[in-house]
Every structure is written in C-alpha cells, then in structure tokens.
Amino acid sequence: MTGLAAGVLTSVLAACGGGASTGSGTGSHTTPKAGGQPGVTKVDVTLVDFRITLSKSTFTAGRYDFVAKNNGHQVHALEIEGPGGEHRTRTLAPGGSASLAVTLKPGTYEVYCPVDGHKDLGMETKITTVGGGASPSNSTNSGGGY
Ligand SMILES: [Cu+2]
C-alpha cells in the first residue's frame, strides 16, 4: 500500500518574473508601441451629404483621436455624445477637417452631425465601446487555506 501523499499544497513558488496577465490579451489589432502618444488611437471620420463613415467599427475603452473630414458639399460637424459627456468639432466647411480627442468609456455613443437637420437626413451612427480586452486585474486567487 502506498501512502499517496496527494493534496499537499506546499507554498507554490510563483516564479513569474514581472509578467502581466498571461494569455488572452491579444486584440486583433497591433498597436504600435513606439510612437508619440501611447494609447491614443486615430479614427478617421468621413462626413458627406448626408452620411457619416468611421474607419473603425469596434471600440474598446480608451483614448481616441477622431479626425473628421468634410467630404461633402455642405457644412458639417462631428459630435460624439455618450458616457462622459459630449464632444464636438467646430463646423467644417467643405474640404475642412478637425480632430476631436475623446476618451471613450464602456457604453454606447451617438455619433452625428449637429448641423440643423443633418442628423435626420442620415448623418447619424452609433458606436459601442466595450471594456478593454485586457483581463480584469484580479483573477481567481484561491491560494491560502484558512
Ligand atoms: Cu452635416
């Protein structure tokens, strides 16, 4: 008969040297690490008569630089409204552009043109921001017994 010494929880030497959370952190996009403004994602927003097109359709919470370009024949502007308030550019003449720095939080944002009537004509879209793909800070940490 062998005494099976199972279940002996010796103090596990977690030898993970300064690693962040392992696994599943990878999003589909590669964010260039080397750059001027870490963590800021640029999004191109094209305004035409009467439609808004974003260069990006999925958003995670974080900092963004929305660059609006008026490719239409009328004046347009960009407004982003949602958790945390609203942000808008100045009114842009045809051919004009402006950028808008926004920190997106998890939730739904309305993106539209605030110029009279344009929203009803179709210059409106929504984006949904999800909490960052980074795993939550505390995983199940069932270490010590009582
Ligand atoms: Cu407009």
Backbone and ligand atoms as CSV (ligand in chain L), in Angstrom:
chain,resi,resn,atom,element,x,y,z
A,1,MET,N,N,0.829,-1.205,0.000
A,1,MET,CA,C,0.000,0.000,0.000
A,1,MET,C,C,0.863,1.254,0.000
A,2,THR,N,N,0.652,2.029,-0.950
A,2,THR,CA,C,1.461,3.251,-0.990
A,2,THR,C,C,0.669,4.413,-0.444
A,3,GLY,N,N,1.217,4.999,0.495
A,3,GLY,CA,C,0.564,6.189,1.028
A,3,GLY,C,C,0.647,7.316,0.018
A,4,LEU,N,N,-0.466,7.635,-0.498
A,4,LEU,CA,C,-0.449,8.621,-1.571
A,4,LEU,C,C,-0.559,10.014,-0.979
A,5,ALA,N,N,0.535,10.653,-0.975
A,5,ALA,CA,C,0.557,11.977,-0.367
A,5,ALA,C,C,0.073,13.026,-1.343
A,6,ALA,N,N,-1.158,12.970,-1.546
A,6,ALA,CA,C,-1.709,13.928,-2.500
A,6,ALA,C,C,-2.221,15.145,-1.759
A,7,GLY,N,N,-2.402,16.137,-2.525
A,7,GLY,CA,C,-3.043,17.321,-1.985
A,7,GLY,C,C,-2.201,18.094,-1.013
A,8,VAL,N,N,-0.960,17.868,-1.051
A,8,VAL,CA,C,-0.122,18.659,-0.173
A,8,VAL,C,C,0.220,19.969,-0.868
A,9,LEU,N,N,-0.334,20.983,-0.369
A,9,LEU,CA,C,-0.094,22.272,-1.013
A,9,LEU,C,C,1.098,22.937,-0.366
A,10,THR,N,N,2.202,22.619,-0.913
A,10,THR,CA,C,3.357,23.372,-0.447
A,10,THR,C,C,3.256,24.768,-1.037
A,11,SER,N,N,3.898,25.662,-0.441
A,11,SER,CA,C,3.827,27.028,-0.936
A,11,SER,C,C,4.393,27.065,-2.335
A,12,VAL,N,N,3.569,27.386,-3.231
A,12,VAL,CA,C,3.981,27.376,-4.626
A,12,VAL,C,C,4.842,28.593,-4.909
A,13,LEU,N,N,5.968,28.301,-5.396
A,13,LEU,CA,C,6.840,29.399,-5.749
A,13,LEU,C,C,6.439,29.938,-7.110
A,14,ALA,N,N,5.675,30.954,-7.060
A,14,ALA,CA,C,5.278,31.554,-8.324
A,14,ALA,C,C,6.449,32.313,-8.902
A,15,ALA,N,N,7.025,31.703,-9.869
A,15,ALA,CA,C,8.257,32.286,-10.393
A,15,ALA,C,C,8.018,33.107,-11.647
A,16,CYS,N,N,6.887,33.730,-11.673
A,16,CYS,CA,C,6.653,34.534,-12.850
A,16,CYS,C,C,7.270,35.913,-12.658
A,17,GLY,N,N,8.282,36.150,-13.385
A,17,GLY,CA,C,9.009,37.390,-13.187
A,17,GLY,C,C,8.331,38.577,-13.834
A,18,GLY,N,N,7.616,39.287,-13.069
A,18,GLY,CA,C,7.078,40.559,-13.551
A,18,GLY,C,C,6.207,40.488,-14.766
A,19,GLY,N,N,5.647,39.345,-15.028
A,19,GLY,CA,C,4.813,39.235,-16.209
A,19,GLY,C,C,3.438,39.802,-15.951
A,20,ALA,N,N,2.852,40.324,-16.971
A,20,ALA,CA,C,1.464,40.743,-16.841
A,20,ALA,C,C,0.604,39.504,-16.940
A,21,SER,N,N,-0.661,39.687,-16.976
A,21,SER,CA,C,-1.562,38.561,-17.039
A,21,SER,C,C,-1.264,37.727,-18.277
A,22,THR,N,N,-1.169,36.467,-18.086
A,22,THR,CA,C,-0.840,35.604,-19.203
A,22,THR,C,C,-2.079,35.317,-20.017
A,23,GLY,N,N,-1.886,35.296,-21.280
A,23,GLY,CA,C,-2.921,34.795,-22.164
A,23,GLY,C,C,-4.019,35.776,-22.490
A,24,SER,N,N,-4.670,35.518,-23.546
A,24,SER,CA,C,-5.913,36.132,-23.992
A,24,SER,C,C,-5.917,37.646,-24.012
A,25,GLY,N,N,-4.789,38.217,-24.034
A,25,GLY,CA,C,-4.795,39.666,-24.059
A,25,GLY,C,C,-4.783,40.246,-25.455
A,26,THR,N,N,-4.564,39.430,-26.400
A,26,THR,CA,C,-4.315,39.951,-27.732
A,26,THR,C,C,-5.573,40.363,-28.453
A,27,GLY,N,N,-5.626,41.591,-28.815
A,27,GLY,CA,C,-6.702,42.042,-29.664
A,27,GLY,C,C,-6.341,41.740,-31.099
A,28,SER,N,N,-7.202,42.103,-31.990
A,28,SER,CA,C,-6.949,41.780,-33.382
A,28,SER,C,C,-6.015,42.798,-34.035
A,29,HIS,N,N,-5.876,43.899,-33.394
A,29,HIS,CA,C,-5.050,44.936,-33.989
A,29,HIS,C,C,-3.731,45.066,-33.244
A,30,THR,N,N,-2.742,45.427,-33.978
A,30,THR,CA,C,-1.463,45.635,-33.336
A,30,THR,C,C,-1.253,47.124,-33.135
A,31,THR,N,N,-1.178,47.481,-31.920
A,31,THR,CA,C,-0.958,48.882,-31.627
A,31,THR,C,C,0.540,49.159,-31.602
A,32,PRO,N,N,0.946,50.051,-32.429
A,32,PRO,CA,C,2.373,50.374,-32.425
A,32,PRO,C,C,2.787,50.983,-31.101
A,33,LYS,N,N,3.757,50.366,-30.512
A,33,LYS,CA,C,4.175,50.827,-29.195
A,33,LYS,C,C,5.034,52.076,-29.306
A,34,ALA,N,N,5.877,52.072,-30.296
A,34,ALA,CA,C,6.761,53.210,-30.440
A,34,ALA,C,C,6.024,54.337,-31.139
A,35,GLY,N,N,5.830,55.384,-30.427
A,35,GLY,CA,C,5.111,56.478,-31.050
A,35,GLY,C,C,5.012,57.642,-30.097
A,36,GLY,N,N,4.484,58.710,-30.583
A,36,GLY,CA,C,4.421,59.898,-29.768
A,36,GLY,C,C,3.431,59.773,-28.641
A,37,GLN,N,N,2.211,59.381,-28.979
A,37,GLN,CA,C,1.173,59.361,-27.976
A,37,GLN,C,C,0.721,57.936,-27.719
A,38,PRO,N,N,1.267,57.338,-26.723
A,38,PRO,CA,C,0.899,55.959,-26.438
A,38,PRO,C,C,-0.556,55.856,-26.028
A,39,GLY,N,N,-1.226,54.888,-26.566
A,39,GLY,CA,C,-2.584,54.628,-26.141
A,39,GLY,C,C,-3.642,55.447,-26.840
A,40,VAL,N,N,-3.252,56.285,-27.772
A,40,VAL,CA,C,-4.259,57.058,-28.493
A,40,VAL,C,C,-4.448,56.454,-29.874
A,41,THR,N,N,-5.675,56.118,-30.177
A,41,THR,CA,C,-5.976,55.514,-31.463
A,41,THR,C,C,-6.631,56.545,-32.369
A,42,LYS,N,N,-6.110,56.630,-33.571
A,42,LYS,CA,C,-6.670,57.579,-34.514
A,42,LYS,C,C,-7.814,56.941,-35.294
A,43,VAL,N,N,-8.891,57.676,-35.425
A,43,VAL,CA,C,-10.048,57.191,-36.176
A,43,VAL,C,C,-10.421,58.242,-37.213
A,44,ASP,N,N,-10.503,57.817,-38.438
A,44,ASP,CA,C,-10.916,58.738,-39.497
A,44,ASP,C,C,-12.438,58.757,-39.596
A,45,VAL,N,N,-12.974,59.948,-39.605
A,45,VAL,CA,C,-14.421,60.107,-39.732
A,45,VAL,C,C,-14.685,60.918,-40.990
A,46,THR,N,N,-15.411,60.307,-41.906
A,46,THR,CA,C,-15.699,60.985,-43.154
A,46,THR,C,C,-17.144,61.488,-43.147
A,47,LEU,N,N,-17.283,62.789,-43.393
A,47,LEU,CA,C,-18.611,63.402,-43.425
A,47,LEU,C,C,-18.951,63.746,-44.864
A,48,VAL,N,N,-20.063,63.224,-45.343
A,48,VAL,CA,C,-20.538,63.590,-46.667
A,48,VAL,C,C,-22.006,63.957,-46.543
A,49,ASP,N,N,-22.610,64.376,-47.664
A,49,ASP,CA,C,-24.034,64.724,-47.637
A,49,ASP,C,C,-24.854,63.466,-47.931
A,50,PHE,N,N,-25.485,62.846,-47.061
A,50,PHE,CA,C,-25.573,63.084,-45.638
A,50,PHE,C,C,-25.348,61.765,-44.954
A,51,ARG,N,N,-24.124,61.554,-44.651
A,51,ARG,CA,C,-23.751,60.263,-44.130
A,51,ARG,C,C,-22.446,60.408,-43.349
A,52,ILE,N,N,-22.284,59.555,-42.353
A,52,ILE,CA,C,-21.053,59.572,-41.564
A,52,ILE,C,C,-20.418,58.190,-41.641
A,53,THR,N,N,-19.158,58.151,-41.960
A,53,THR,CA,C,-18.462,56.881,-42.048
A,53,THR,C,C,-17.254,56.904,-41.132
A,54,LEU,N,N,-17.127,55.880,-40.340
A,54,LEU,CA,C,-15.975,55.766,-39.449
A,54,LEU,C,C,-15.018,54.727,-39.998
A,55,SER,N,N,-13.741,54.945,-39.764
A,55,SER,CA,C,-12.749,53.997,-40.261
A,55,SER,C,C,-12.632,52.784,-39.357
A,56,LYS,N,N,-13.414,52.779,-38.340
A,56,LYS,CA,C,-13.277,51.740,-37.339
A,56,LYS,C,C,-14.673,51.410,-36.835
A,57,SER,N,N,-14.933,50.153,-36.577
A,57,SER,CA,C,-16.286,49.812,-36.161
A,57,SER,C,C,-16.350,49.207,-34.763
A,58,THR,N,N,-15.233,48.747,-34.270
A,58,THR,CA,C,-15.243,48.214,-32.911
A,58,THR,C,C,-14.321,49.045,-32.040
A,59,PHE,N,N,-14.803,49.344,-30.885
A,59,PHE,CA,C,-14.063,50.226,-29.990
A,59,PHE,C,C,-13.934,49.593,-28.618
A,60,THR,N,N,-12.777,49.748,-28.066
A,60,THR,CA,C,-12.612,49.407,-26.664
A,60,THR,C,C,-12.338,50.701,-25.910
A,61,ALA,N,N,-12.651,50.681,-24.667
A,61,ALA,CA,C,-12.492,51.888,-23.868
A,61,ALA,C,C,-11.057,52.389,-23.947
A,62,GLY,N,N,-10.941,53.669,-24.063
A,62,GLY,CA,C,-9.602,54.231,-24.157
A,62,GLY,C,C,-9.629,55.587,-24.820
A,63,ARG,N,N,-8.444,56.025,-25.191
A,63,ARG,CA,C,-8.332,57.356,-25.762
A,63,ARG,C,C,-8.287,57.292,-27.285
A,64,TYR,N,N,-9.037,58.180,-27.880
A,64,TYR,CA,C,-9.119,58.207,-29.336
A,64,TYR,C,C,-8.975,59.629,-29.848
A,65,ASP,N,N,-8.490,59.678,-31.048
A,65,ASP,CA,C,-8.402,60.948,-31.740
A,65,ASP,C,C,-9.256,60.820,-33.007
A,66,PHE,N,N,-10.427,61.401,-32.958
A,66,PHE,CA,C,-11.318,61.334,-34.117
A,66,PHE,C,C,-10.978,62.470,-35.059
A,67,VAL,N,N,-10.608,62.108,-36.262
A,67,VAL,CA,C,-10.261,63.122,-37.243
A,67,VAL,C,C,-11.383,63.206,-38.270
A,68,ALA,N,N,-12.151,64.271,-38.186
A,68,ALA,CA,C,-13.299,64.440,-39.064
A,68,ALA,C,C,-12.885,65.188,-40.313
A,69,LYS,N,N,-13.381,64.696,-41.441
A,69,LYS,CA,C,-13.083,65.341,-42.708
A,69,LYS,C,C,-14.390,65.559,-43.446
A,70,ASN,N,N,-14.616,66.778,-43.852
A,70,ASN,CA,C,-15.846,67.070,-44.579
A,70,ASN,C,C,-15.624,66.879,-46.074
A,71,ASN,N,N,-16.132,65.777,-46.566
A,71,ASN,CA,C,-16.012,65.495,-47.999
A,71,ASN,C,C,-17.302,65.819,-48.740
A,72,GLY,N,N,-18.187,66.528,-48.076
A,72,GLY,CA,C,-19.460,66.845,-48.710
A,72,GLY,C,C,-19.437,68.201,-49.370
A,73,HIS,N,N,-20.625,68.640,-49.736
A,73,HIS,CA,C,-20.752,69.943,-50.387
A,73,HIS,C,C,-21.394,70.960,-49.460
A,74,GLN,N,N,-21.740,70.514,-48.283
A,74,GLN,CA,C,-22.339,71.411,-47.318
A,74,GLN,C,C,-21.454,71.454,-46.072
A,75,VAL,N,N,-21.779,72.370,-45.186
A,75,VAL,CA,C,-21.027,72.403,-43.936
A,75,VAL,C,C,-21.482,71.242,-43.064
A,76,HIS,N,N,-20.518,70.694,-42.351
A,76,HIS,CA,C,-20.824,69.598,-41.440
A,76,HIS,C,C,-19.970,69.755,-40.205
A,77,ALA,N,N,-20.325,68.978,-39.211
A,77,ALA,CA,C,-19.514,68.935,-38.000
A,77,ALA,C,C,-19.669,67.550,-37.404
A,78,LEU,N,N,-18.862,67.284,-36.438
A,78,LEU,CA,C,-18.914,65.966,-35.803
A,78,LEU,C,C,-19.199,66.141,-34.327
A,79,GLU,N,N,-20.168,65.400,-33.867
A,79,GLU,CA,C,-20.453,65.400,-32.438
A,79,GLU,C,C,-20.515,63.966,-31.949
A,80,ILE,N,N,-19.897,63.749,-30.812
A,80,ILE,CA,C,-19.883,62.428,-30.204
A,80,ILE,C,C,-20.429,62.574,-28.798
A,81,GLU,N,N,-21.472,61.823,-28.542
A,81,GLU,CA,C,-22.182,62.007,-27.291
A,81,GLU,C,C,-22.427,60.668,-26.627
A,82,GLY,N,N,-22.123,60.593,-25.354
A,82,GLY,CA,C,-22.311,59.340,-24.647
A,82,GLY,C,C,-21.824,59.472,-23.225
A,83,PRO,N,N,-21.479,58.334,-22.623
A,83,PRO,CA,C,-20.993,58.365,-21.247
A,83,PRO,C,C,-19.814,59.327,-21.129
A,84,GLY,N,N,-19.885,60.197,-20.197
A,84,GLY,CA,C,-18.785,61.136,-20.032
A,84,GLY,C,C,-19.033,62.469,-20.700
A,85,GLY,N,N,-20.151,62.592,-21.416
A,85,GLY,CA,C,-20.478,63.897,-21.976
A,85,GLY,C,C,-20.488,63.925,-23.481
A,86,GLU,N,N,-20.384,65.113,-24.001
A,86,GLU,CA,C,-20.413,65.247,-25.445
A,86,GLU,C,C,-19.226,66.084,-25.911
A,87,HIS,N,N,-18.822,65.787,-27.121
A,87,HIS,CA,C,-17.680,66.476,-27.715
A,87,HIS,C,C,-18.059,66.823,-29.139
A,88,ARG,N,N,-17.705,67.990,-29.552
A,88,ARG,CA,C,-17.989,68.297,-30.955
A,88,ARG,C,C,-16.897,69.176,-31.547
A,89,THR,N,N,-16.777,69.037,-32.844
A,89,THR,CA,C,-15.828,69.877,-33.557
A,89,THR,C,C,-16.528,71.175,-33.930
A,90,ARG,N,N,-15.766,72.095,-34.413
A,90,ARG,CA,C,-16.390,73.282,-34.977
A,90,ARG,C,C,-17.067,72.875,-36.292
A,91,THR,N,N,-17.844,73.776,-36.806
A,91,THR,CA,C,-18.488,73.484,-38.085
A,91,THR,C,C,-17.453,73.580,-39.196
A,92,LEU,N,N,-17.460,72.555,-40.021
A,92,LEU,CA,C,-16.434,72.459,-41.051
A,92,LEU,C,C,-16.993,72.809,-42.422
A,93,ALA,N,N,-16.307,73.700,-43.101
A,93,ALA,CA,C,-16.664,73.985,-44.481
A,93,ALA,C,C,-16.285,72.779,-45.339
A,94,PRO,N,N,-16.863,72.686,-46.538
A,94,PRO,CA,C,-16.474,71.587,-47.433
A,94,PRO,C,C,-14.961,71.541,-47.598
A,95,GLY,N,N,-14.415,70.366,-47.412
A,95,GLY,CA,C,-12.976,70.214,-47.514
A,95,GLY,C,C,-12.242,70.400,-46.198
A,96,GLY,N,N,-12.948,70.898,-45.229
A,96,GLY,CA,C,-12.306,71.160,-43.948
A,96,GLY,C,C,-12.174,69.912,-43.101
A,97,SER,N,N,-11.325,70.020,-42.121
A,97,SER,CA,C,-11.189,68.894,-41.212
A,97,SER,C,C,-10.838,69.398,-39.821
A,98,ALA,N,N,-11.092,68.566,-38.854
A,98,ALA,CA,C,-10.779,68.908,-37.468
A,98,ALA,C,C,-10.661,67.614,-36.693
A,99,SER,N,N,-9.925,67.668,-35.621
A,99,SER,CA,C,-9.802,66.459,-34.825
A,99,SER,C,C,-10.414,66.671,-33.454
A,100,LEU,N,N,-10.790,65.582,-32.889
A,100,LEU,CA,C,-11.515,65.596,-31.640
A,100,LEU,C,C,-10.927,64.507,-30.750
A,101,ALA,N,N,-10.376,64.921,-29.640
A,101,ALA,CA,C,-9.814,63.946,-28.709
A,101,ALA,C,C,-10.883,63.531,-27.719
A,102,VAL,N,N,-11.147,62.258,-27.684
A,102,VAL,CA,C,-12.205,61.756,-26.810
A,102,VAL,C,C,-11.701,60.528,-26.070
A,103,THR,N,N,-11.994,60.478,-24.794
A,103,THR,CA,C,-11.728,59.260,-24.045
A,103,THR,C,C,-13.028,58.490,-23.924
A,104,LEU,N,N,-13.074,57.360,-24.597
A,104,LEU,CA,C,-14.297,56.569,-24.622
A,104,LEU,C,C,-14.361,55.655,-23.408
A,105,LYS,N,N,-15.534,55.620,-22.831
A,105,LYS,CA,C,-15.796,54.694,-21.735
A,105,LYS,C,C,-16.707,53.602,-22.260
A,106,PRO,N,N,-16.796,52.510,-21.543
A,106,PRO,CA,C,-17.709,51.461,-21.988
A,106,PRO,C,C,-19.131,51.994,-22.075
A,107,GLY,N,N,-19.801,51.675,-23.153
A,107,GLY,CA,C,-21.164,52.163,-23.332
A,107,GLY,C,C,-21.444,52.457,-24.788
A,108,THR,N,N,-22.559,53.100,-25.030
A,108,THR,CA,C,-22.951,53.422,-26.400
A,108,THR,C,C,-22.850,54.914,-26.643
A,109,TYR,N,N,-22.246,55.252,-27.741
A,109,TYR,CA,C,-22.083,56.648,-28.116
A,109,TYR,C,C,-22.836,56.927,-29.396
A,110,GLU,N,N,-23.389,58.102,-29.427
A,110,GLU,CA,C,-24.054,58.549,-30.629
A,110,GLU,C,C,-23.087,59.461,-31.366
A,111,VAL,N,N,-22.923,59.188,-32.637
A,111,VAL,CA,C,-22.019,59.986,-33.459
A,111,VAL,C,C,-22.860,60.631,-34.549
A,112,TYR,N,N,-22.883,61.934,-34.586
A,112,TYR,CA,C,-23.773,62.573,-35.557
A,112,TYR,C,C,-23.282,63.952,-35.942
A,113,CYS,N,N,-23.984,64.494,-36.924
A,113,CYS,CA,C,-23.689,65.845,-37.360
A,113,CYS,C,C,-24.701,66.799,-36.729
A,114,PRO,N,N,-24.217,67.748,-35.950
A,114,PRO,CA,C,-25.116,68.651,-35.236
A,114,PRO,C,C,-25.677,69.783,-36.081
A,115,VAL,N,N,-25.278,69.872,-37.331
A,115,VAL,CA,C,-25.822,70.920,-38.187
A,115,VAL,C,C,-27.307,70.653,-38.407
A,116,ASP,N,N,-28.074,71.727,-38.429
A,116,ASP,CA,C,-29.538,71.610,-38.482
A,116,ASP,C,C,-30.035,70.618,-39.512
A,117,GLY,N,N,-30.783,69.660,-39.026
A,117,GLY,CA,C,-31.471,68.743,-39.920
A,117,GLY,C,C,-30.631,67.596,-40.447
A,118,HIS,N,N,-29.313,67.699,-40.326
A,118,HIS,CA,C,-28.471,66.682,-40.946
A,118,HIS,C,C,-28.593,65.318,-40.284
A,119,LYS,N,N,-28.830,65.355,-38.995
A,119,LYS,CA,C,-28.972,64.089,-38.293
A,119,LYS,C,C,-30.159,63.307,-38.844
A,120,ASP,N,N,-31.239,64.025,-39.067
A,120,ASP,CA,C,-32.438,63.365,-39.594
A,120,ASP,C,C,-32.251,62.911,-41.033
A,121,LEU,N,N,-31.339,63.545,-41.718
A,121,LEU,CA,C,-31.092,63.150,-43.103
A,121,LEU,C,C,-30.183,61.926,-43.195
A,122,GLY,N,N,-29.709,61.487,-42.082
A,122,GLY,CA,C,-28.925,60.257,-42.100
A,122,GLY,C,C,-27.525,60.372,-41.528
A,123,MET,N,N,-27.173,61.556,-41.095
A,123,MET,CA,C,-25.817,61.712,-40.561
A,123,MET,C,C,-25.809,61.350,-39.085
A,124,GLU,N,N,-25.924,60.074,-38.886
A,124,GLU,CA,C,-26.004,59.583,-37.525
A,124,GLU,C,C,-25.557,58.138,-37.508
A,125,THR,N,N,-24.764,57.797,-36.536
A,125,THR,CA,C,-24.392,56.404,-36.364
A,125,THR,C,C,-24.115,56.195,-34.888
A,126,LYS,N,N,-23.939,54.949,-34.543
A,126,LYS,CA,C,-23.669,54.657,-33.136
A,126,LYS,C,C,-22.447,53.783,-33.035
A,127,ILE,N,N,-21.732,53.986,-31.967
A,127,ILE,CA,C,-20.639,53.073,-31.687
A,127,ILE,C,C,-20.818,52.543,-30.276
A,128,THR,N,N,-20.423,51.320,-30.113
A,128,THR,CA,C,-20.497,50.713,-28.792
A,128,THR,C,C,-19.087,50.409,-28.325
A,129,THR,N,N,-18.797,50.889,-27.146
A,129,THR,CA,C,-17.477,50.684,-26.588
A,129,THR,C,C,-17.552,49.601,-25.521
A,130,VAL,N,N,-16.672,48.666,-25.636
A,130,VAL,CA,C,-16.626,47.630,-24.615
A,130,VAL,C,C,-15.430,47.864,-23.724
A,131,GLY,N,N,-15.513,47.332,-22.541
A,131,GLY,CA,C,-14.396,47.468,-21.620
A,131,GLY,C,C,-13.164,46.826,-22.221
A,132,GLY,N,N,-12.044,47.358,-21.939
A,132,GLY,CA,C,-10.809,46.930,-22.578
A,132,GLY,C,C,-10.639,45.429,-22.591
A,133,GLY,N,N,-10.033,44.924,-23.651
A,133,GLY,CA,C,-9.811,43.495,-23.763
A,133,GLY,C,C,-8.863,42.962,-22.716
A,134,ALA,N,N,-8.158,43.844,-22.095
A,134,ALA,CA,C,-7.239,43.416,-21.046
A,134,ALA,C,C,-8.023,42.758,-19.932
A,135,SER,N,N,-7.514,41.667,-19.461
A,135,SER,CA,C,-8.227,40.924,-18.440
A,135,SER,C,C,-8.319,41.746,-17.158
A,136,PRO,N,N,-9.359,41.529,-16.438
A,136,PRO,CA,C,-9.500,42.244,-15.162
A,136,PRO,C,C,-8.359,41.928,-14.222
A,137,SER,N,N,-8.118,42.822,-13.339
A,137,SER,CA,C,-6.896,42.767,-12.546
A,137,SER,C,C,-6.806,41.528,-11.672
A,138,ASN,N,N,-7.878,41.155,-11.054
A,138,ASN,CA,C,-7.785,40.033,-10.137
A,138,ASN,C,C,-8.431,38.789,-10.701
A,139,SER,N,N,-7.628,37.829,-10.993
A,139,SER,CA,C,-8.163,36.537,-11.376
A,139,SER,C,C,-8.429,35.756,-10.096
A,140,THR,N,N,-8.963,34.591,-10.270
A,140,THR,CA,C,-9.271,33.790,-9.090
A,140,THR,C,C,-7.995,33.440,-8.363
A,141,ASN,N,N,-7.911,33.874,-7.187
A,141,ASN,CA,C,-6.663,33.811,-6.442
A,141,ASN,C,C,-6.854,32.953,-5.211
A,142,SER,N,N,-7.255,31.723,-5.450
A,142,SER,CA,C,-7.602,30.878,-4.307
A,142,SER,C,C,-6.369,30.190,-3.758
A,143,GLY,N,N,-5.607,30.928,-3.095
A,143,GLY,CA,C,-4.345,30.394,-2.627
A,143,GLY,C,C,-4.444,29.752,-1.262
A,144,GLY,N,N,-4.476,30.529,-0.277
A,144,GLY,CA,C,-4.299,30.010,1.070
A,144,GLY,C,C,-5.547,29.369,1.653
A,145,GLY,N,N,-5.358,28.298,2.380
A,145,GLY,CA,C,-6.455,27.749,3.151
A,145,GLY,C,C,-6.584,28.540,4.433
A,146,TYR,N,N,-7.585,28.251,5.124
A,146,TYR,CA,C,-7.811,29.008,6.336
A,146,TYR,C,C,-6.854,28.530,7.404
L,1,CU,CU,CU,-23.905,67.689,-41.658
